[in-house]
């Protein structure tokens, strides 16, 4: 059995917090997950997906079929971005190879479509 608890709750609770951060501060991206995921991400020069990644784009399941959930982030009744969730049935665990693979696959898909920004472009 995996780690089903996080201090912020399940993925829906965490996504609510991320949505509020975007609403209040705006952002080019927000990544949320274990600190040590940075050693596992695919691209050194781009943000990692980890458990969740917010990007200021409207994304669809057709664009990111590897995502377990795509949560629209709204501002003034208009979608301003999407939270991409790599794992929905558990708290993301960097020691779980399936979790890391899911996040890595999403990063590759986003980069292939030029949707995962490089840090130098932010």
ZATORVO-683559 format. One line per 3 residues: number of its first residue (from 1); for each residue x negated, y, z negated of C-alpha. Coordinates in steps of 0.05 Angstrom, whole numbers. Example, Ala and Ser with C-alpha at 12.3 -4.5 7.8 and 13.67 -1.06 7.14 Angstrom:
REM residues 2
1 = -246 -90 -156 | -273 -21 -143
END
This chain:
REM residues 122
1 = 0 0 0 | -27 68 18 | -32 133 -20
4 = 40 159 -17 | 29 220 -62 | -3 287 -49
7 = -1 348 -93 | 44 383 -42 | 88 323 -27
10 = 103 287 38 | 89 314 107 | 154 353 109
13 = 136 390 45 | 67 406 70 | 94 429 137
16 = 141 477 100 | 80 508 64 | 42 514 130
19 = 103 546 163 | 107 597 107 | 33 614 114
22 = 41 625 189 | 104 667 177 | 68 712 126
25 = -2 716 154 | 1 693 226 | -55 649 250
28 = -92 623 311 | -93 554 279 | -87 520 212
31 = -113 451 198 | -91 412 136 | -120 347 109
34 = -178 318 70 | -242 359 70 | -284 300 94
37 = -244 294 158 | -291 346 188 | -342 289 195
40 = -292 247 233 | -264 298 282 | -279 289 356
43 = -305 359 375 | -354 399 333 | -335 464 368
46 = -259 457 358 | -211 450 299 | -194 379 278
49 = -123 354 273 | -132 315 208 | -63 305 176
52 = -33 367 209 | -54 422 256 | -15 486 271
55 = -26 517 340 | 8 580 366 | 39 542 425
58 = 106 510 437 | 89 437 446 | 132 378 468
61 = 128 303 456 | 111 295 530 | 49 338 519
64 = 27 302 455 | 57 232 455 | 7 210 402
67 = 36 258 350 | 81 226 298 | 119 292 291
70 = 120 360 323 | 150 413 278 | 169 480 309
73 = 147 542 270 | 197 598 278 | 191 673 267
76 = 250 719 277 | 290 663 310 | 235 651 362
79 = 186 593 362 | 116 619 353 | 80 553 347
82 = 80 480 330 | 54 438 272 | 26 373 299
85 = 30 315 249 | -15 254 258 | 14 210 202
88 = 85 212 175 | 92 147 136 | 36 161 86
91 = -10 216 61 | -69 222 110 | -129 182 85
94 = -196 194 117 | -217 123 96 | -159 93 136
97 = -186 81 207 | -115 81 236 | -104 151 208
100 = -170 177 235 | -157 145 303 | -88 178 306
103 = -117 246 292 | -175 235 341 | -127 213 396
106 = -87 277 387 | -150 320 390 | -171 287 456
109 = -101 296 486 | -99 369 466 | -169 383 492
112 = -154 348 558 | -97 398 567 | -139 458 544
115 = -92 466 484 | -145 455 430 | -183 520 425
118 = -258 526 417 | -280 565 355 | -318 613 399
121 = -253 632 434 | -214 647 370
END
